[in-house]
Amino acid sequence: MPFRSPAQAGAHLQPAQEMDSRLRGKPELVYRSVHMKRLLLPLALLATLSACGMKPLYSNGTQGAVSTTLGDVAVAPIQGRAGWLVKNALDDKLGAIGNGDQRFRLQVVLDDQITGFGLLANDQVTRERRTLRARYQLVDITSGETVLDATAASDAGIDIVSSEYATIAAENRALENLSLEIADQIVTRLSLFAREVSAAQ
């Protein structure tokens, strides 16, 4: 790099300093500048990943191997309210990609637990933790072989308030959010499995 005198270096930095002075006192311009940086950062990361040879799960759109496998999955009924929520979430995520074929059956068993903690001096519970765990198996319908056996789990903290109705409502909201999280984890794992199978062929 050629040597620059202090004067040359100052001249080089002057435009940036002028830009900073223009932004100072104008919060809307500062917001736009920061917003643009946030928009450009993911694009830069995607470009870096592409250069490294990494591909997104759905690199070939709905005709890709991952999408085809997800579309071939039928979700078996799951017991309980949590099971109903998880199955609906899975049907939404898989059905949107599905092509009507059912090569695989997804079997899910859930364990939904609520535990109290944060006891006061009078042994009154002030906090609860709701934990939802899932063990799921992907079964080849034709052969009956279990091709994937995995687990997923998520939990959420719940504040206990004086209103029993409000506490129950908070518990229900937690279950809804946990069910979506479990469904997301399952679909992500199924996508990775499909990617691995496609790469091995």
ABEGO torsion letter per residue (X at the ends): XBBBBAAAAAAAAAAAAAAAAAABGBAAAAAAAAAAAAAAAAAAAAAAAAAAGBBBAAAAEAABAAAAAAAABBBBBBBEAAAAAAAAAAAAAAAAABAGBBABBBBBBBBBBBBBBGBBAAGBBABBBBBBBBBBBBBBAAAGBBABBBBBBBBBBBBBBABAAAAAAAAAAAAAAAAAAAAAAAAAAAAAAAAAAAAAX
